[in-house]
Amino acid sequence: MDDIKFIIAKNITALRQAKGITQIELAQMLNYSDKAISKWERGESVPDISVLYHITEIFGVTLDYLVHSHKEVDDSGIKLHDATRKRNHIVITGMSILLVWLIATTVFVLLDVIPQFQSSLHTLSFLYAMPVSFIVWLVFNCVWFNTKINYIIISLIMWSFLACIHISFLPFGFNFWILYALGIPGQIIILLWSRIKYPKQSKFTRKPKDKAPAQSK
C-alpha cells in the first residue's frame, strides 16, 4: 500500500507540474484544500477512487497511469491532448454553425421549388440563419471557450435580430428603421454587463475539504 501511495503521489506531482498548475489551483478544481493536495503529493494519504478519476480527467491520463510508476512525465503528451481536445471543440462548433446554414439552405431550396411558395421571402431563411448561428456560437463558447467575449457575441445576436425584423417587413412596405434605436440602450447594457467582475470562489460560501477520505486498510 505504501508503494502505491508514493507512486500516486509522484504521478500527481509530476502531472501537476507538467501542466503548469499550482497545488492551490488543483485544489480548487477538485474542491479540496491545498493542504490535502500537499498530503497526497507527500504520500501521506491517497484520494478516494472518485477523486482519482477526476484527476485523470483533468490531466488527460488513465487511472492505470496514475497507479503505475514512470521514469518521467513529459508534458508533450498533456499538451498534445489539450491541443487535440481544443481542435475537436472548434471543429464541433464549426459543424454546428454550418448545420444551421444547411437547414437555411434546405428551406430556401424547398420554398423555391414549390410553386405556391415562390416569392422573395424565401431568402429570409438565410437572413434568420445569422442570429441563430450566433446563438449556437454563444452556447459552445460558454461551454468550451473564452467566455470573456460573450458580450461581443450577444451584441451580434441583438443587432442581427433587429436587422432580421427590419428587413422582413420591407417587402410589405414597412420601413421600421426606428427598431435600431432599441439597440443603443441594449448595447450599453451589454457593455456594462461585460464590466462586472465575478469572484472565483468565496471562502464563506464553500468550505474546502482539509482532509482526504479515510483510507481502508
CNS distance restraints for C-alpha pairs under 8 A (distance, minus, plus):
assign (resid   1 and name CA) (resid   5 and name CA) 6.25 0.50 0.50
assign (resid   2 and name CA) (resid   6 and name CA) 6.38 0.50 0.50
assign (resid   2 and name CA) (resid  43 and name CA) 7.88 0.50 0.50
assign (resid   3 and name CA) (resid   7 and name CA) 6.09 0.50 0.50
assign (resid   4 and name CA) (resid   8 and name CA) 6.03 0.50 0.50
assign (resid   4 and name CA) (resid  67 and name CA) 6.37 0.50 0.50
assign (resid   4 and name CA) (resid  68 and name CA) 7.86 0.50 0.50
assign (resid   5 and name CA) (resid   9 and name CA) 6.00 0.50 0.50
assign (resid   5 and name CA) (resid  40 and name CA) 7.91 0.50 0.50
assign (resid   5 and name CA) (resid  43 and name CA) 5.12 0.50 0.50
assign (resid   5 and name CA) (resid  44 and name CA) 7.44 0.50 0.50
assign (resid   5 and name CA) (resid  45 and name CA) 6.85 0.50 0.50
assign (resid   5 and name CA) (resid  46 and name CA) 6.10 0.50 0.50
assign (resid   6 and name CA) (resid  10 and name CA) 5.95 0.50 0.50
assign (resid   6 and name CA) (resid  41 and name CA) 7.82 0.50 0.50
assign (resid   6 and name CA) (resid  42 and name CA) 7.32 0.50 0.50
assign (resid   6 and name CA) (resid  43 and name CA) 4.91 0.50 0.50
assign (resid   7 and name CA) (resid  11 and name CA) 6.18 0.50 0.50
assign (resid   7 and name CA) (resid  66 and name CA) 7.53 0.50 0.50
assign (resid   7 and name CA) (resid  67 and name CA) 6.20 0.50 0.50
assign (resid   7 and name CA) (resid  68 and name CA) 6.40 0.50 0.50
assign (resid   7 and name CA) (resid  69 and name CA) 5.59 0.50 0.50
assign (resid   8 and name CA) (resid  12 and name CA) 6.04 0.50 0.50
assign (resid   8 and name CA) (resid  40 and name CA) 7.90 0.50 0.50
assign (resid   8 and name CA) (resid  41 and name CA) 7.74 0.50 0.50
assign (resid   8 and name CA) (resid  43 and name CA) 7.64 0.50 0.50
assign (resid   8 and name CA) (resid  46 and name CA) 7.64 0.50 0.50
assign (resid   8 and name CA) (resid  66 and name CA) 5.57 0.50 0.50
assign (resid   8 and name CA) (resid  67 and name CA) 5.48 0.50 0.50
assign (resid   8 and name CA) (resid  68 and name CA) 7.53 0.50 0.50
assign (resid   8 and name CA) (resid  69 and name CA) 8.00 0.50 0.50
assign (resid   9 and name CA) (resid  13 and name CA) 6.17 0.50 0.50
assign (resid   9 and name CA) (resid  40 and name CA) 5.53 0.50 0.50
assign (resid   9 and name CA) (resid  41 and name CA) 4.15 0.50 0.50
assign (resid   9 and name CA) (resid  42 and name CA) 6.10 0.50 0.50
assign (resid   9 and name CA) (resid  43 and name CA) 5.24 0.50 0.50
assign (resid   9 and name CA) (resid  46 and name CA) 7.87 0.50 0.50
assign (resid  10 and name CA) (resid  14 and name CA) 6.06 0.50 0.50
assign (resid  10 and name CA) (resid  41 and name CA) 6.41 0.50 0.50
assign (resid  11 and name CA) (resid  15 and name CA) 5.94 0.50 0.50
assign (resid  11 and name CA) (resid  66 and name CA) 5.93 0.50 0.50
assign (resid  11 and name CA) (resid  67 and name CA) 7.97 0.50 0.50
assign (resid  11 and name CA) (resid  69 and name CA) 7.40 0.50 0.50
assign (resid  11 and name CA) (resid  70 and name CA) 7.80 0.50 0.50
assign (resid  11 and name CA) (resid  73 and name CA) 7.82 0.50 0.50
assign (resid  12 and name CA) (resid  16 and name CA) 5.97 0.50 0.50
assign (resid  12 and name CA) (resid  41 and name CA) 6.52 0.50 0.50
assign (resid  12 and name CA) (resid  66 and name CA) 7.34 0.50 0.50
assign (resid  13 and name CA) (resid  17 and name CA) 6.14 0.50 0.50
assign (resid  13 and name CA) (resid  41 and name CA) 5.78 0.50 0.50
assign (resid  14 and name CA) (resid  18 and name CA) 5.96 0.50 0.50
assign (resid  14 and name CA) (resid  72 and name CA) 7.78 0.50 0.50
assign (resid  14 and name CA) (resid  73 and name CA) 6.07 0.50 0.50
assign (resid  15 and name CA) (resid  19 and name CA) 6.12 0.50 0.50
assign (resid  15 and name CA) (resid  59 and name CA) 6.74 0.50 0.50
assign (resid  15 and name CA) (resid  73 and name CA) 6.68 0.50 0.50
assign (resid  15 and name CA) (resid  75 and name CA) 7.70 0.50 0.50
assign (resid  16 and name CA) (resid  20 and name CA) 6.23 0.50 0.50
assign (resid  16 and name CA) (resid  21 and name CA) 5.73 0.50 0.50
assign (resid  16 and name CA) (resid  22 and name CA) 7.08 0.50 0.50
assign (resid  16 and name CA) (resid  23 and name CA) 7.79 0.50 0.50
assign (resid  16 and name CA) (resid  26 and name CA) 7.70 0.50 0.50
assign (resid  16 and name CA) (resid  59 and name CA) 7.78 0.50 0.50
assign (resid  17 and name CA) (resid  21 and name CA) 6.19 0.50 0.50
assign (resid  17 and name CA) (resid  22 and name CA) 7.43 0.50 0.50
assign (resid  18 and name CA) (resid  73 and name CA) 7.18 0.50 0.50
assign (resid  18 and name CA) (resid  74 and name CA) 6.86 0.50 0.50
assign (resid  18 and name CA) (resid  75 and name CA) 4.88 0.50 0.50
assign (resid  18 and name CA) (resid  78 and name CA) 7.79 0.50 0.50
assign (resid  19 and name CA) (resid  59 and name CA) 7.55 0.50 0.50
assign (resid  19 and name CA) (resid  75 and name CA) 6.52 0.50 0.50
assign (resid  19 and name CA) (resid  78 and name CA) 7.00 0.50 0.50
assign (resid  19 and name CA) (resid  79 and name CA) 7.83 0.50 0.50
assign (resid  21 and name CA) (resid  25 and name CA) 6.11 0.50 0.50
assign (resid  21 and name CA) (resid  26 and name CA) 6.79 0.50 0.50
assign (resid  22 and name CA) (resid  26 and name CA) 6.30 0.50 0.50
assign (resid  23 and name CA) (resid  27 and name CA) 5.99 0.50 0.50
assign (resid  23 and name CA) (resid  34 and name CA) 5.56 0.50 0.50
assign (resid  23 and name CA) (resid  37 and name CA) 6.23 0.50 0.50
assign (resid  23 and name CA) (resid  38 and name CA) 7.13 0.50 0.50
assign (resid  24 and name CA) (resid  28 and name CA) 6.27 0.50 0.50
assign (resid  24 and name CA) (resid  33 and name CA) 7.21 0.50 0.50
assign (resid  24 and name CA) (resid  34 and name CA) 5.00 0.50 0.50
assign (resid  25 and name CA) (resid  29 and name CA) 6.42 0.50 0.50
assign (resid  26 and name CA) (resid  30 and name CA) 6.34 0.50 0.50
assign (resid  26 and name CA) (resid  34 and name CA) 7.77 0.50 0.50
assign (resid  26 and name CA) (resid  37 and name CA) 7.69 0.50 0.50
assign (resid  27 and name CA) (resid  31 and name CA) 5.72 0.50 0.50
assign (resid  27 and name CA) (resid  32 and name CA) 4.77 0.50 0.50
assign (resid  27 and name CA) (resid  33 and name CA) 5.31 0.50 0.50
assign (resid  27 and name CA) (resid  34 and name CA) 5.28 0.50 0.50
assign (resid  27 and name CA) (resid  36 and name CA) 7.86 0.50 0.50
assign (resid  27 and name CA) (resid  37 and name CA) 6.41 0.50 0.50
assign (resid  28 and name CA) (resid  32 and name CA) 6.35 0.50 0.50
assign (resid  28 and name CA) (resid  33 and name CA) 7.33 0.50 0.50
assign (resid  30 and name CA) (resid  51 and name CA) 7.30 0.50 0.50
assign (resid  30 and name CA) (resid  54 and name CA) 7.38 0.50 0.50
assign (resid  30 and name CA) (resid  55 and name CA) 7.83 0.50 0.50
assign (resid  31 and name CA) (resid 208 and name CA) 5.74 0.50 0.50
assign (resid  31 and name CA) (resid 209 and name CA) 6.94 0.50 0.50
assign (resid  32 and name CA) (resid  36 and name CA) 6.47 0.50 0.50
assign (resid  32 and name CA) (resid  37 and name CA) 7.41 0.50 0.50
assign (resid  32 and name CA) (resid 208 and name CA) 4.91 0.50 0.50
assign (resid  32 and name CA) (resid 209 and name CA) 4.67 0.50 0.50
assign (resid  32 and name CA) (resid 210 and name CA) 6.47 0.50 0.50
assign (resid  32 and name CA) (resid 211 and name CA) 7.90 0.50 0.50
assign (resid  33 and name CA) (resid  37 and name CA) 6.76 0.50 0.50
assign (resid  33 and name CA) (resid 208 and name CA) 5.24 0.50 0.50
assign (resid  33 and name CA) (resid 209 and name CA) 5.54 0.50 0.50
assign (resid  33 and name CA) (resid 210 and name CA) 5.23 0.50 0.50
assign (resid  33 and name CA) (resid 211 and name CA) 7.82 0.50 0.50
assign (resid  34 and name CA) (resid  38 and name CA) 6.11 0.50 0.50
assign (resid  34 and name CA) (resid 210 and name CA) 7.85 0.50 0.50
assign (resid  35 and name CA) (resid  39 and name CA) 6.29 0.50 0.50
assign (resid  35 and name CA) (resid 210 and name CA) 6.25 0.50 0.50
assign (resid  35 and name CA) (resid 211 and name CA) 7.61 0.50 0.50
assign (resid  36 and name CA) (resid  40 and name CA) 6.30 0.50 0.50
assign (resid  36 and name CA) (resid 209 and name CA) 7.53 0.50 0.50
assign (resid  36 and name CA) (resid 210 and name CA) 5.58 0.50 0.50
assign (resid  36 and name CA) (resid 211 and name CA) 5.34 0.50 0.50
assign (resid  36 and name CA) (resid 212 and name CA) 5.93 0.50 0.50
assign (resid  37 and name CA) (resid  41 and name CA) 6.23 0.50 0.50
assign (resid  38 and name CA) (resid  42 and name CA) 6.18 0.50 0.50
assign (resid  39 and name CA) (resid  43 and name CA) 6.17 0.50 0.50
assign (resid  39 and name CA) (resid  44 and name CA) 5.16 0.50 0.50
assign (resid  39 and name CA) (resid  45 and name CA) 5.92 0.50 0.50
assign (resid  40 and name CA) (resid  44 and name CA) 6.00 0.50 0.50
assign (resid  40 and name CA) (resid  45 and name CA) 5.24 0.50 0.50
assign (resid  40 and name CA) (resid  46 and name CA) 5.57 0.50 0.50
assign (resid  40 and name CA) (resid  47 and name CA) 7.02 0.50 0.50
assign (resid  45 and name CA) (resid 212 and name CA) 6.75 0.50 0.50
assign (resid  45 and name CA) (resid 215 and name CA) 7.44 0.50 0.50
assign (resid  46 and name CA) (resid 212 and name CA) 6.89 0.50 0.50
assign (resid  46 and name CA) (resid 213 and name CA) 7.90 0.50 0.50
assign (resid  46 and name CA) (resid 215 and name CA) 7.24 0.50 0.50
assign (resid  47 and name CA) (resid  51 and name CA) 5.85 0.50 0.50
assign (resid  47 and name CA) (resid  52 and name CA) 6.22 0.50 0.50
assign (resid  47 and name CA) (resid 212 and name CA) 5.67 0.50 0.50
assign (resid  47 and name CA) (resid 213 and name CA) 6.43 0.50 0.50
assign (resid  48 and name CA) (resid  52 and name CA) 6.25 0.50 0.50
assign (resid  48 and name CA) (resid 212 and name CA) 7.65 0.50 0.50
assign (resid  48 and name CA) (resid 213 and name CA) 6.35 0.50 0.50
assign (resid  48 and name CA) (resid 215 and name CA) 7.98 0.50 0.50
assign (resid  49 and name CA) (resid  53 and name CA) 6.13 0.50 0.50
assign (resid  50 and name CA) (resid  54 and name CA) 6.34 0.50 0.50
assign (resid  51 and name CA) (resid  55 and name CA) 6.20 0.50 0.50
assign (resid  52 and name CA) (resid  56 and name CA) 6.36 0.50 0.50
assign (resid  52 and name CA) (resid  63 and name CA) 7.13 0.50 0.50
assign (resid  53 and name CA) (resid  57 and name CA) 6.48 0.50 0.50
assign (resid  53 and name CA) (resid  63 and name CA) 6.43 0.50 0.50
assign (resid  54 and name CA) (resid  58 and name CA) 6.38 0.50 0.50
assign (resid  55 and name CA) (resid  59 and name CA) 6.33 0.50 0.50
assign (resid  56 and name CA) (resid  60 and name CA) 5.55 0.50 0.50
assign (resid  56 and name CA) (resid  61 and name CA) 4.96 0.50 0.50
assign (resid  56 and name CA) (resid  62 and name CA) 5.67 0.50 0.50
assign (resid  56 and name CA) (resid  63 and name CA) 6.15 0.50 0.50
assign (resid  56 and name CA) (resid  66 and name CA) 7.67 0.50 0.50
assign (resid  57 and name CA) (resid  61 and name CA) 6.80 0.50 0.50
assign (resid  59 and name CA) (resid  78 and name CA) 6.72 0.50 0.50
assign (resid  60 and name CA) (resid  78 and name CA) 6.63 0.50 0.50
assign (resid  60 and name CA) (resid  81 and name CA) 6.64 0.50 0.50
assign (resid  60 and name CA) (resid  82 and name CA) 7.97 0.50 0.50
assign (resid  61 and name CA) (resid  65 and name CA) 6.39 0.50 0.50
assign (resid  61 and name CA) (resid  66 and name CA) 7.68 0.50 0.50
assign (resid  62 and name CA) (resid  66 and name CA) 6.84 0.50 0.50
assign (resid  63 and name CA) (resid  67 and name CA) 6.80 0.50 0.50
assign (resid  64 and name CA) (resid  68 and name CA) 6.54 0.50 0.50
assign (resid  65 and name CA) (resid  69 and name CA) 7.87 0.50 0.50
assign (resid  74 and name CA) (resid  78 and name CA) 7.66 0.50 0.50
assign (resid  75 and name CA) (resid  79 and name CA) 6.08 0.50 0.50
assign (resid  76 and name CA) (resid  80 and name CA) 5.93 0.50 0.50
assign (resid  77 and name CA) (resid  81 and name CA) 6.15 0.50 0.50
assign (resid  78 and name CA) (resid  82 and name CA) 6.21 0.50 0.50
assign (resid  79 and name CA) (resid  83 and name CA) 6.00 0.50 0.50
assign (resid  80 and name CA) (resid  84 and name CA) 6.04 0.50 0.50
assign (resid  81 and name CA) (resid  85 and name CA) 6.12 0.50 0.50
assign (resid  82 and name CA) (resid  86 and name CA) 6.09 0.50 0.50
assign (resid  83 and name CA) (resid  87 and name CA) 6.08 0.50 0.50
assign (resid  84 and name CA) (resid  88 and name CA) 6.12 0.50 0.50
assign (resid  85 and name CA) (resid  89 and name CA) 6.22 0.50 0.50
assign (resid  86 and name CA) (resid  90 and name CA) 6.30 0.50 0.50
assign (resid  87 and name CA) (resid  91 and name CA) 6.19 0.50 0.50
assign (resid  88 and name CA) (resid  92 and name CA) 6.07 0.50 0.50
assign (resid  89 and name CA) (resid  93 and name CA) 6.10 0.50 0.50
assign (resid  89 and name CA) (resid 144 and name CA) 6.96 0.50 0.50
assign (resid  90 and name CA) (resid  94 and name CA) 6.09 0.50 0.50
assign (resid  91 and name CA) (resid  95 and name CA) 6.06 0.50 0.50
assign (resid  92 and name CA) (resid  96 and name CA) 6.15 0.50 0.50
assign (resid  93 and name CA) (resid  97 and name CA) 6.32 0.50 0.50
assign (resid  93 and name CA) (resid 136 and name CA) 7.88 0.50 0.50
assign (resid  93 and name CA) (resid 137 and name CA) 6.82 0.50 0.50
assign (resid  93 and name CA) (resid 140 and name CA) 6.39 0.50 0.50
assign (resid  94 and name CA) (resid  98 and name CA) 6.13 0.50 0.50
assign (resid  95 and name CA) (resid  99 and name CA) 6.05 0.50 0.50
assign (resid  96 and name CA) (resid 100 and name CA) 6.64 0.50 0.50
assign (resid  96 and name CA) (resid 136 and name CA) 7.17 0.50 0.50
assign (resid  97 and name CA) (resid 101 and name CA) 6.80 0.50 0.50
assign (resid  97 and name CA) (resid 133 and name CA) 5.36 0.50 0.50
assign (resid  97 and name CA) (resid 136 and name CA) 6.44 0.50 0.50
assign (resid  97 and name CA) (resid 137 and name CA) 7.05 0.50 0.50
assign (resid  98 and name CA) (resid 102 and name CA) 6.11 0.50 0.50
assign (resid  99 and name CA) (resid 103 and name CA) 6.21 0.50 0.50
assign (resid 100 and name CA) (resid 104 and name CA) 6.28 0.50 0.50
assign (resid 100 and name CA) (resid 129 and name CA) 6.34 0.50 0.50
assign (resid 100 and name CA) (resid 132 and name CA) 7.17 0.50 0.50
assign (resid 100 and name CA) (resid 133 and name CA) 6.33 0.50 0.50
assign (resid 101 and name CA) (resid 105 and name CA) 6.01 0.50 0.50
assign (resid 101 and name CA) (resid 126 and name CA) 7.18 0.50 0.50
assign (resid 101 and name CA) (resid 129 and name CA) 6.14 0.50 0.50
assign (resid 101 and name CA) (resid 133 and name CA) 7.86 0.50 0.50
assign (resid 102 and name CA) (resid 106 and name CA) 6.12 0.50 0.50
assign (resid 103 and name CA) (resid 107 and name CA) 6.23 0.50 0.50
assign (resid 104 and name CA) (resid 108 and name CA) 6.16 0.50 0.50
assign (resid 104 and name CA) (resid 125 and name CA) 5.07 0.50 0.50
assign (resid 104 and name CA) (resid 126 and name CA) 5.59 0.50 0.50
assign (resid 104 and name CA) (resid 129 and name CA) 6.22 0.50 0.50
assign (resid 105 and name CA) (resid 109 and name CA) 6.15 0.50 0.50
assign (resid 105 and name CA) (resid 125 and name CA) 7.28 0.50 0.50
assign (resid 105 and name CA) (resid 126 and name CA) 7.10 0.50 0.50
assign (resid 106 and name CA) (resid 110 and name CA) 6.14 0.50 0.50
assign (resid 107 and name CA) (resid 111 and name CA) 6.09 0.50 0.50
assign (resid 107 and name CA) (resid 122 and name CA) 7.62 0.50 0.50
assign (resid 107 and name CA) (resid 125 and name CA) 6.56 0.50 0.50
assign (resid 108 and name CA) (resid 112 and name CA) 6.07 0.50 0.50
assign (resid 108 and name CA) (resid 122 and name CA) 5.47 0.50 0.50
assign (resid 108 and name CA) (resid 123 and name CA) 6.31 0.50 0.50
assign (resid 108 and name CA) (resid 125 and name CA) 6.10 0.50 0.50
assign (resid 108 and name CA) (resid 126 and name CA) 7.71 0.50 0.50
assign (resid 109 and name CA) (resid 113 and name CA) 6.20 0.50 0.50
assign (resid 110 and name CA) (resid 114 and name CA) 6.22 0.50 0.50
assign (resid 111 and name CA) (resid 115 and name CA) 7.87 0.50 0.50
assign (resid 111 and name CA) (resid 117 and name CA) 5.35 0.50 0.50
assign (resid 111 and name CA) (resid 118 and name CA) 6.01 0.50 0.50
assign (resid 111 and name CA) (resid 122 and name CA) 5.96 0.50 0.50
assign (resid 112 and name CA) (resid 117 and name CA) 6.87 0.50 0.50
assign (resid 112 and name CA) (resid 118 and name CA) 5.27 0.50 0.50
assign (resid 112 and name CA) (resid 119 and name CA) 7.63 0.50 0.50
assign (resid 112 and name CA) (resid 122 and name CA) 6.93 0.50 0.50
assign (resid 113 and name CA) (resid 118 and name CA) 7.22 0.50 0.50
assign (resid 114 and name CA) (resid 118 and name CA) 6.41 0.50 0.50
assign (resid 117 and name CA) (resid 122 and name CA) 7.92 0.50 0.50
assign (resid 118 and name CA) (resid 122 and name CA) 7.28 0.50 0.50
assign (resid 121 and name CA) (resid 168 and name CA) 7.87 0.50 0.50
assign (resid 123 and name CA) (resid 127 and name CA) 6.99 0.50 0.50
assign (resid 124 and name CA) (resid 128 and name CA) 6.17 0.50 0.50
assign (resid 124 and name CA) (resid 168 and name CA) 7.14 0.50 0.50
assign (resid 125 and name CA) (resid 129 and name CA) 6.24 0.50 0.50
assign (resid 126 and name CA) (resid 130 and name CA) 6.97 0.50 0.50
assign (resid 127 and name CA) (resid 164 and name CA) 6.24 0.50 0.50
assign (resid 128 and name CA) (resid 132 and name CA) 6.59 0.50 0.50
assign (resid 128 and name CA) (resid 161 and name CA) 7.57 0.50 0.50
assign (resid 128 and name CA) (resid 164 and name CA) 6.23 0.50 0.50
assign (resid 129 and name CA) (resid 133 and name CA) 5.89 0.50 0.50
assign (resid 130 and name CA) (resid 134 and name CA) 6.40 0.50 0.50
assign (resid 130 and name CA) (resid 157 and name CA) 7.99 0.50 0.50
assign (resid 130 and name CA) (resid 160 and name CA) 6.67 0.50 0.50
assign (resid 131 and name CA) (resid 135 and name CA) 6.19 0.50 0.50
assign (resid 131 and name CA) (resid 156 and name CA) 7.39 0.50 0.50
assign (resid 131 and name CA) (resid 157 and name CA) 4.98 0.50 0.50
assign (resid 131 and name CA) (resid 158 and name CA) 7.76 0.50 0.50
assign (resid 131 and name CA) (resid 160 and name CA) 5.58 0.50 0.50
assign (resid 131 and name CA) (resid 161 and name CA) 5.83 0.50 0.50
assign (resid 132 and name CA) (resid 136 and name CA) 6.30 0.50 0.50
assign (resid 132 and name CA) (resid 157 and name CA) 7.85 0.50 0.50
assign (resid 133 and name CA) (resid 137 and name CA) 6.18 0.50 0.50
assign (resid 134 and name CA) (resid 138 and name CA) 6.08 0.50 0.50
assign (resid 134 and name CA) (resid 153 and name CA) 6.34 0.50 0.50
assign (resid 134 and name CA) (resid 154 and name CA) 7.75 0.50 0.50
assign (resid 134 and name CA) (resid 156 and name CA) 6.91 0.50 0.50
assign (resid 134 and name CA) (resid 157 and name CA) 5.79 0.50 0.50
assign (resid 135 and name CA) (resid 139 and name CA) 6.32 0.50 0.50
assign (resid 135 and name CA) (resid 153 and name CA) 7.86 0.50 0.50
assign (resid 135 and name CA) (resid 154 and name CA) 7.92 0.50 0.50
assign (resid 135 and name CA) (resid 157 and name CA) 6.74 0.50 0.50
assign (resid 136 and name CA) (resid 140 and name CA) 6.45 0.50 0.50
assign (resid 137 and name CA) (resid 141 and name CA) 5.93 0.50 0.50
assign (resid 137 and name CA) (resid 153 and name CA) 7.65 0.50 0.50
assign (resid 138 and name CA) (resid 142 and name CA) 6.14 0.50 0.50
assign (resid 138 and name CA) (resid 150 and name CA) 6.56 0.50 0.50
assign (resid 138 and name CA) (resid 153 and name CA) 6.24 0.50 0.50
assign (resid 138 and name CA) (resid 154 and name CA) 7.43 0.50 0.50
assign (resid 139 and name CA) (resid 143 and name CA) 6.55 0.50 0.50
assign (resid 140 and name CA) (resid 144 and name CA) 5.90 0.50 0.50
assign (resid 140 and name CA) (resid 145 and name CA) 7.16 0.50 0.50
assign (resid 141 and name CA) (resid 145 and name CA) 4.57 0.50 0.50
assign (resid 141 and name CA) (resid 146 and name CA) 6.30 0.50 0.50
assign (resid 141 and name CA) (resid 147 and name CA) 6.20 0.50 0.50
assign (resid 141 and name CA) (resid 150 and name CA) 7.39 0.50 0.50
assign (resid 142 and name CA) (resid 146 and name CA) 7.21 0.50 0.50
assign (resid 142 and name CA) (resid 147 and name CA) 5.50 0.50 0.50
assign (resid 142 and name CA) (resid 150 and name CA) 7.56 0.50 0.50
assign (resid 146 and name CA) (resid 150 and name CA) 7.81 0.50 0.50
assign (resid 148 and name CA) (resid 194 and name CA) 7.68 0.50 0.50
assign (resid 149 and name CA) (resid 153 and name CA) 6.73 0.50 0.50
assign (resid 150 and name CA) (resid 154 and name CA) 6.07 0.50 0.50
assign (resid 151 and name CA) (resid 155 and name CA) 6.05 0.50 0.50
assign (resid 151 and name CA) (resid 190 and name CA) 6.10 0.50 0.50
assign (resid 151 and name CA) (resid 191 and name CA) 6.94 0.50 0.50
assign (resid 151 and name CA) (resid 193 and name CA) 7.88 0.50 0.50
assign (resid 151 and name CA) (resid 194 and name CA) 6.00 0.50 0.50
assign (resid 152 and name CA) (resid 156 and name CA) 6.34 0.50 0.50
assign (resid 153 and name CA) (resid 157 and name CA) 6.25 0.50 0.50
assign (resid 154 and name CA) (resid 158 and name CA) 6.22 0.50 0.50
assign (resid 154 and name CA) (resid 190 and name CA) 7.67 0.50 0.50
assign (resid 155 and name CA) (resid 159 and name CA) 6.26 0.50 0.50
assign (resid 155 and name CA) (resid 187 and name CA) 6.54 0.50 0.50
assign (resid 155 and name CA) (resid 190 and name CA) 7.14 0.50 0.50
assign (resid 156 and name CA) (resid 160 and name CA) 5.88 0.50 0.50
assign (resid 157 and name CA) (resid 161 and name CA) 5.98 0.50 0.50
assign (resid 158 and name CA) (resid 162 and name CA) 6.31 0.50 0.50
assign (resid 158 and name CA) (resid 183 and name CA) 7.07 0.50 0.50
assign (resid 158 and name CA) (resid 186 and name CA) 7.97 0.50 0.50
assign (resid 159 and name CA) (resid 163 and name CA) 6.15 0.50 0.50
assign (resid 159 and name CA) (resid 180 and name CA) 7.65 0.50 0.50
assign (resid 159 and name CA) (resid 183 and name CA) 6.62 0.50 0.50
assign (resid 160 and name CA) (resid 164 and name CA) 6.15 0.50 0.50
assign (resid 161 and name CA) (resid 165 and name CA) 6.44 0.50 0.50
assign (resid 162 and name CA) (resid 166 and name CA) 6.21 0.50 0.50
assign (resid 162 and name CA) (resid 179 and name CA) 6.52 0.50 0.50
assign (resid 162 and name CA) (resid 180 and name CA) 6.45 0.50 0.50
assign (resid 162 and name CA) (resid 183 and name CA) 7.75 0.50 0.50
assign (resid 163 and name CA) (resid 167 and name CA) 6.02 0.50 0.50
assign (resid 163 and name CA) (resid 180 and name CA) 7.83 0.50 0.50
assign (resid 164 and name CA) (resid 168 and name CA) 5.88 0.50 0.50
assign (resid 165 and name CA) (resid 169 and name CA) 6.61 0.50 0.50
assign (resid 166 and name CA) (resid 170 and name CA) 6.71 0.50 0.50
assign (resid 166 and name CA) (resid 175 and name CA) 6.73 0.50 0.50
assign (resid 166 and name CA) (resid 176 and name CA) 5.56 0.50 0.50
assign (resid 166 and name CA) (resid 177 and name CA) 6.35 0.50 0.50
assign (resid 166 and name CA) (resid 179 and name CA) 7.13 0.50 0.50
assign (resid 167 and name CA) (resid 171 and name CA) 7.80 0.50 0.50
assign (resid 169 and name CA) (resid 173 and name CA) 6.77 0.50 0.50
assign (resid 169 and name CA) (resid 174 and name CA) 5.36 0.50 0.50
assign (resid 169 and name CA) (resid 175 and name CA) 6.77 0.50 0.50
assign (resid 169 and name CA) (resid 176 and name CA) 7.51 0.50 0.50
assign (resid 170 and name CA) (resid 174 and name CA) 5.18 0.50 0.50
assign (resid 170 and name CA) (resid 175 and name CA) 5.62 0.50 0.50
assign (resid 178 and name CA) (resid 182 and name CA) 7.72 0.50 0.50
assign (resid 179 and name CA) (resid 183 and name CA) 7.49 0.50 0.50
assign (resid 180 and name CA) (resid 184 and name CA) 7.25 0.50 0.50
assign (resid 181 and name CA) (resid 185 and name CA) 7.80 0.50 0.50
assign (resid 182 and name CA) (resid 186 and name CA) 6.38 0.50 0.50
assign (resid 183 and name CA) (resid 187 and name CA) 5.74 0.50 0.50
assign (resid 184 and name CA) (resid 188 and name CA) 6.37 0.50 0.50
assign (resid 185 and name CA) (resid 189 and name CA) 6.17 0.50 0.50
assign (resid 186 and name CA) (resid 190 and name CA) 6.28 0.50 0.50
assign (resid 187 and name CA) (resid 191 and name CA) 6.16 0.50 0.50
assign (resid 188 and name CA) (resid 192 and name CA) 6.16 0.50 0.50
assign (resid 189 and name CA) (resid 193 and name CA) 6.04 0.50 0.50
assign (resid 190 and name CA) (resid 194 and name CA) 6.20 0.50 0.50
assign (resid 191 and name CA) (resid 195 and name CA) 6.70 0.50 0.50
assign (resid 192 and name CA) (resid 196 and name CA) 7.03 0.50 0.50
assign (resid 201 and name CA) (resid 205 and name CA) 7.65 0.50 0.50
assign (resid 201 and name CA) (resid 206 and name CA) 7.65 0.50 0.50
assign (resid 202 and name CA) (resid 206 and name CA) 6.62 0.50 0.50
assign (resid 203 and name CA) (resid 207 and name CA) 6.06 0.50 0.50
